């Protein structure tokens, strides 16, 4: 793929030599692939960004026609194309599913049995990295030229002064709030406040021509926009008969680009790193097994997971008031707040000289941090500083932090994410939690009934009921253990559990019924519920003890 081209589905199918086959004809072959994600969840969209190539083994498609249609409906908005790896759950994609995918306008691709899914990841990652690196190199090259010019011309003020002198007109450079950053006028003085009032009255644009007609002069307005946000406003005040509009238009447009490109280059570098590290962190934390293939990628962004590291989940409360006028507006506002909080978290870690990367996953912020001093008190001290920084930056909303146990190496990162999630819930809901911070190392102290048990006793309690469920999940590619985890976490509330799992009530009842059938239990009987809960918690505690080195 040439560096200037975007990766399309058509190219992936035709040129990657992976043996992929389109099942929906030419539908969507021109779609641009922005991300790649592998999941067998019934609704993985909370882990996905728009334009994602989603890879699945098709468990829901194999379950039933209705389940397959629900699955396709759930993923269609964020999925650029669906890749179904046949052989494990199903031998071919059902025709009903293909037909429904066509009605949704979502292309479906079949991956052969012999294809290793990592080959798809490798091709897409390298293609996207080449594209982003090309864009970054171009931005940095322009930035280098601009910096040379700015150094020679002594900055934006000198550029404005030189342009004013060359064209014999008055010029002002404003920030988006009307603060004067540079001003130049060869004759007399310039009333910058009046000029800004006129520009604001024209919605900071001057209309489609970028010109505001005043009594005896024209005011030319150029908006410097970077990534959709107004960054600067360049204004030239010209006597009507002094200069031709073509000369002013061309010169102002060139100056507009000159001023904007330095801002753009800086933001491009930040955006590139943020997008890359966010995608990397999301993919890493979905791995239940070893994630050795991520070690080099993390090292490239300054994260050495050969040293002690932890995962943190930061929960930000929704403020009681919201500026949004509807559900979409509130969601957009919420997403913007989470992104700003994530930026502030990274800023604080940099100031503390702790290597960390963040991403927004669903409605929480996830952090991976590497600690040179991995002890519990030291780690807590870092997050106390983070919380203090967030309170200074954001009086609202209140934030709560759950931190996983310490770990060294790439084994089972998804387990650490679950630990951080559990600790974050304790931080949010637990009485007397100091500073809104809970370390997973401390969570098991709350299970007094189980905490004093020997490993053999915990194993016996956990094996009694959890092994049959885990074995059923492994053989049939179901999610009974995961469903039970959320069900207990939601206080056995059907409504809250279905909301968290993004499934219908009937689907949840079906799963709970299957659990009762496999274990010969009745979840309407308290004795059975208590036995199942203790077995589940014993298995979780035993797994955590085997996965996490205390104070690594």
N, C-alpha and C positions, 0 to 999 in steps of 0.2 A: 504494500500500500504506500503510495506517495505521501510524504509528510503533510501536504496541503489538503489531502482528501480526508473525509470522514468515513468511518467504518460503517458500511451498510450491511443489512441482512443478506442482500444479494451477493455481496463480495464474500461474506463468510461462507455461504453455501457453495458458491461457484469456484472460489479461488483458494480457500484454505486447505483443500484436499483432506478434509476430515471425514468424508463419506456421508455428509448430512443430506437429507432428502426433504424437500418441502412437500407438505401434505395439503396445503391450501393453494397450490398453484402459484401464480405470480403475485398473490396478495401480499402487500407490505414489503416487497423485496428492496424498495428504496428507503425503508426506515433506517434511521441512524441509531446505532447501538452506543449508548452512553455508559452503561455499566453491565456487569455480569454477576449473577447470583445463583447459587444452588440451594434448593430447599424442597423438602417433601411435606411441608406443613400445608394444612388446608387453606390457610391465608397467610402467606409470607410477606404481604405488602408493607407491614410496619418496618421491615428490615430493608425495603427497597426504595430506590429513587426512581423518578420517571425515566423512561427510555431504557429499562433494564432488560437484558437477555436472561430470561429465567430458565434454569435447567432443573428438571424434575424426573423422578422415576415413575410418576403417574399413579401414585397410590389412590388418589381420589378418583381418577379416571377409571381405575380398575374396579373400584368399589361398586358403583352403580351409575346408570345414566344420570340420575338426579344429582348424585354427588359430584359427578364430572361437570355438569352444567353449573352448579353452585361454585365450584372451583374456578371455572373459566370466568364467570361473572366477577368473582372476587379479585382476580389478578389483572383483568383486562386493561384497567386505566393506567397502570404503571408499567405494563409489560410491552416492550417493543416486539418481542417474539418469544414463543414458548418452545423450548427444546425438550422433547420427551425421550429419555434413554430407555429403550425397550429391553426386555429380557429379564428384569428383576421382578417387576410387579405385573407387567402385561406384555404380551407378544406383539401387539400392534395397537395403535390408537383407535378407539371405537369410532365408526363413521358418524355416530350421533354427535360426538364431541367435535369432530372436524367440521361438521355442518354448523354447529353452534358457534364455533370459533370464527367461521366465515361471517356469520351474522354480526358478530362483535367487531369485525374488521381486524382480528388479531391473527397473524400468521402462526402456523404450527409446523415445527420441523422435527423429523425423527432422527435420532442418533443411533447408529448401529450398535449391536451388542459388543463388537470388538473394539469400540472406541473408548479410550480412557478419558473421562470427563476433564481431567486436568489439561488435556490437549486443547480443549475448547477455551478453558480459562487462560492458558498460556498464549494462545493466538490473540484473544480479545485484549488481554492485559498489555501485550507488546504493541498492539495496534494503537490502543488508547494512549499508552505512554509516549509512543512516537509522535502522535498528533499533539499532545499537550506540550511535549518538549520542544516541538517545532514552533508552536505558538509562543512559548516562553522565550526561546532563543531570539525570535523576531522582536518581541517586546524589549528584551534586554539590549539587543543591538541598537534599536531606536533610542532607548534610554541612554546608552553610552554616547551616541551622537548628540543627543539633546543636552546631556550633562556637560559635554565639551563646549557646546554653544553657550549654555547658561554660565559656565565658569568664565568663558571669554567675555560674555556680555554682562556679567555681574547680576544674573538672576532675572526674574520676571519683571521687576521694576525697571531694569535697564532695557528689556525688550519693549515694554510699553513706551518708555521714553524715546527710544530710537524710532519706533513706528510713528509716534506722534510728531517727531521732528521731520521724518521723511515725508509724511503726508500733510503736514501742517494742520493737524486737527487735535482736538482734546480727547484723551482716552482715560478710562478708569477700569480697574480690575477689582471686582467685588467678590466676596465669598457669598454662599447662598443666603446668609442672614443680613447682607447689606454692609458688612464691614469692608472698608476700603483697604485693599491689599497693595495697590499701586495706582498712582495718578500722575498724569503728565498733561501740561497745557502751556503752550508757548506764549499765549497772550492773556494777560490778566489772570484772574482766579476762576475756580470752578466750584459751583455749588453742588457738591456730590450728594447731599441729602435730597435736594430737589430732583436731581437726575434719578436717584434710586426710587423716589416716590413715583415718578413717571413710568419707570421700568416695571415696578410692582403693579401699577395700574394696568399695564399691558400684559399681565401674567408672566412677566420675566421672559417674554419671547419676541414681542414686536410683531406678532402675527406671522402668517406664512412667509412674508418677505423679510422678516427680521428687521423692519424699519418702522420707527415711530415718527410720525409727522408732527412737528411742533410749529410754533408761530413762524419763526424765521430760520429754523434749523431742522436737520434730520438727526435722529438718534438711532444708531445702528446697534443691534443687540446680538451677541453670540453667546449661546449657552454651552459651557464645557461640561459634557455629561460623561460620566465614567460608570460603566456597568449599570446603566439605567438610573443613576442618581446624579442630581445636579451638584457639581463640584465648584464651578466658578461661573461668573457672569462677566463677559468682556463687553464694554460699552465704548462707542466712539461718537462724539458730538461734532457734527459737520454742518457748516453753513451751506444752505441749499445750492448755491452757485459755485462753491469752491472746488469741489472734487467730483469727478464722475463716480456714479454708484458702482460701476464695474470694477474700478480700481480699488475702491473701499471694500467691496464684497470679497474680491480675491485676496487682498491683503489681510482682512480680518479673519477670513476662513483659514488662511495659512497660520496666522498667529493663534487662532483657536486650537488648531491641531498641535502646534508647538507647545502650548501650555498644557493641553490635555494629555499629551503622550507621556510626560514624566509622571503624572498621577496614574495613568493607565498602567505603565510598566511596573510600578510599585504594587498596585493592586493585583495585577496579573500574577506576579510572583507569589503573593499571599494566597490568591484564589487557587492557584495550581497546587501549592502545598496542602492547603486545607482540603481540597477535593480528593487529592491522592491519599492523604493520611486518614480521612474519614472513611473512604471506601475500604482501605486496607484494614482499619480497625473493625469495621462492620463484618467483613469476611472472616477475619481472624476469630472473632468472638462467637461465630456460629459453628466453629469446629469442636465436635465432641471428642475427637481423638487427637493425635499428634498433629502439629502444625509447623513442621520443620521447614516447609517451603516458604513460610513467611519470615523466617529469621533474617535472611539477607535483605528483604524489602524493608523490614523494620530498621535494620542497621543503617540503611541508606538514608533514613529520615531521623537518625540520631537516637534510635531506641534499641538498647542492648538487653534483650530478654534472657541473656546468659547471666545477667545480674538479677538480684531480687526485684520482682515487680508485682504490682497489684492492679486490680481493676476496681474502679469506683463508679457508682451510679449516683448521680445528683438529681434529686427531685425538686422541682420548683413549683410551689403552689400556684394555682390559678387565682389571680386577684378577684375580689368580689365584684368589682366594677370592670367593665370592658368597653373599650372604645369602639369595637366592631359593631356594625349594624345588623349582622346576620351571621349564621354559622360559618360561612366561608371566610368572612372578614375576621371573625374571632380566631379561626384556625390560622389564618395568615399572620395575625398579630401575635398569636402564641408562638408560632414557628420563628418569627423574627426575634422575639424575646429570648427564646432558647439559643438561637445562634449568637446573640450578643453576650449572653451569659457564658457560653462555651468559649468565646474569644477572651472574655475577662478571666476565665479559669486558666487558659493557656498563658495569658499575660502574667498572672500571679506565679505560676510554676516557673516561668522563665526568670522572674525576679528572684525566686528562691533557689535558682540553679538546680532544679529538678527536671529531668527529661520527662515530657508528657505529651500525649496527643489526645484529642477529643473528637467526638462525633455526636450528633443528635440521632438517637434511635427511638422512634416513636415519640413519646411524650417525656423522655428523660434525656439527660446528658451523660454520656459514658466517657470515662477517662482511663487511659492506660498510663501508669507512671512507674518509672524505674527509680529505686531508692538506693543511694549510696550508704545510708544508715537505715537498715530495714527493721529495726526494733519497733515494737508496738507504740511506745511513747513518742519516738521520733516521727513515725508515720502520722500519728494523731496530731502532733504539733504542726506538721505541714498542712493538714486539712483544716486545722483551726485558723491558720493564716489565710487559707483560701476562703473560708467562710467570712472572715473579717473583711477581706477585700471585696467580696460580693456584697456584703451589707453596705460598704461605702459606695459602691457603684450602683447598686440596685436596692433602695430601701424596700421596694416590693418587686417581686414576690419573695416570701420566705423560702429558704432552700434547706434541704436535708441531704445528708451524704451517707451512703452505705459503702463500706470498703471491704473488698474480699480479703481472704487470707493471703499471705505472701507465697510466692512461687518462684522457682528458677527453671528456665527452659520453656520449650514450646508445648508441653503436654496439656491437653484438655482445657483450652482457654474458655470454652463455653461453661465449664463447671465453675470457674472463677466469676464469670458474669452472673451466674445464678446466685452465688454466694453474695455478691455485691447487691443484687436485687433484694435478696432476703434481708440483708443488713439495712438497706435503704428504707424498707417498709418498717423495720423496727425503729429507725431514726425518726420517721415521720409519725408513727403511731405510738411509740413507746413513751411511757410517763417517766419524767426525770432524766431524759437523755440529755447529756451535756453538749452544748454547742451544736445540737442537731447532727451529731456525728456518731455512727456506730460502726465498729470494726467487726468483721465476721468472727475474728478470734474471740470476741466477747459474747457472741450471740448464743453459743451453746451453753453458756452459764445459766441461761434462762430456762433450759430444759432440765430442771433439777431432778425430775424423776428418772431421766435417761442419763444425765451427765455422770452419775456415780456408777453406772453399770460397767462391767468389764467388756472388752471387745468381743469375747465369746458370747456373752449374754446379748449384746447388741446384735451380733450376727444372727443368733438364733431368733431374736424378735423380728429382725428385718427379713430373714429368709422365709419365715413362716408364710407371709402373704405377698411380699414384693417380688420374689423370684418368679412365681407364676406369671405375674403381670409383665415383668421385664422380658421374660422368654416369649410371651405371646406377642409383645411389641416387636421383638426381633424377628420372629418368624413371619408374622403377618403384616409387618410395616404399619402398625397402628401406633396410637399415641396415648395409651391408657395411663401410663405412669405420669406423663406430662399433664394430662387432663386432671388426674388426681392431685397433682402438685398445685395447680391453679385453683381447683375446687376447695382445697383446704385453705389456701392462702386467702381466698375470697370469703372465708367464714362459712363455707358450704352454701353460699347464696347462688341459686341457679341464675338469677338475673345478672349478677356481677360476673359470674364465671363465663356465661355465654358472651358477655360484652368483652371480657378480656381475651377469650379465645377466638372471637369473631365467628362463632358458630350459632346455628339455630338451636332453640330449646330442645327440639326433638332429637337433634344430633347429640346433645349433651346427655339427655335421658337414655339414648341408645348406648352411649359409652358407659354410663354409670350402671345400666342394666347388665352390660357385658362384664363389668368388674364384679358385680354381685354373683353372676352366673359362674365365672371362673373361680371365685374364691368361696362360693357357697356362703355368702353373707347377705344380710338384709340391712341396707343403709337407713332404713326407718327405725332400726333398733339401736339404742344408744350403746349397748354393750359391743355390738359389732362395729359401730363407728369408732369407739374408743380403741378397740383392738387394731383396727385398720390404721388409725392415725398414729398410734404408738409404733406399729410396725414400719410405717412410712418414715417417721422421724428417726427411728433407729437406723434404718438403711441410709438416710441422708447424712446423719452424724458419722456413721461408719465410713461412708464414701468420702466425706470431707476430711476425716482424719487420715485417710490413705492418700489423699490428693495434695494436701497442704502441709508444708513444713512450718511449724510454728516458729515465728520470728526468724525466717530463713536468713 
